[in-house]
């Protein structure tokens, strides 16, 4: 194996590794975007549940009545 062919192999490996790093970086970026979207959706749903619980609480006079065995 000549030095030139060894150098070509090393350059090819580095190029493949660079592409793999770029692919992984894109995957991570996409995942963070999805995580952020899911966090916003969770916050929205949590707020919506609080609103519903508040509306139900107002209709029931605030607190839930104690169970009959009290």
C-alpha positions in Angstrom: 0.0 0.0 0.0 1.5 3.3 -1.0 1.4 6.5 1.0 -0.9 8.1 -1.5 -3.5 5.4 -1.3 -3.4 5.5 2.5 -3.9 9.2 2.4 -6.8 8.8 0.1 -8.4 6.3 2.5 -7.9 8.6 5.4 -9.5 11.5 3.5 -12.4 9.3 2.5 -12.9 8.3 6.2 -12.8 11.9 7.3 -15.3 12.9 4.6 -17.7 10.1 5.7 -17.3 11.1 9.4 -18.0 14.7 8.5 -21.2 13.6 6.8 -22.2 11.5 9.7 -21.6 14.4 12.1 -23.8 16.6 9.9 -26.5 14.0 9.8 -26.4 13.6 13.6 -26.5 17.3 14.1 -29.6 17.7 11.9 -31.3 14.8 13.8 -30.5 16.5 17.1 -31.8 19.9 15.8 -35.0 18.3 14.6 -35.5 16.5 17.9 -35.0 19.7 19.9 -37.6 21.5 17.7 -40.0 18.6 18.3 -39.3 18.7 22.1 -40.0 22.5 22.2 -43.2 22.0 20.2 -44.3 19.3 22.6 -43.5 21.4 25.6 -45.6 24.3 24.3 -48.5 21.9 23.6 -48.2 20.4 27.1 -48.2 23.9 28.6 -51.3 24.8 26.5 -53.1 21.6 27.6 -52.1 22.2 31.3 -53.5 25.7 31.1 -56.7 24.4 29.5 -57.1 21.8 32.2 -56.7 24.4 34.9 -59.4 26.5 33.2 -61.8 23.6 33.1 -61.0 22.7 36.7 -61.6 26.3 37.7 -64.9 26.5 35.9 -66.0 23.2 37.5 -64.9 24.4 40.9 -67.0 27.6 40.6 -70.0 25.5 39.7 -69.5 23.2 42.6 -69.0 26.0 45.1 -65.3 25.8 45.3 -64.2 22.6 47.0 -65.3 19.1 46.3 -67.7 17.9 49.0 -66.2 15.3 51.4 -67.1 11.7 50.8 -70.3 10.4 52.6 -68.4 8.4 55.2 -67.0 11.6 56.9 
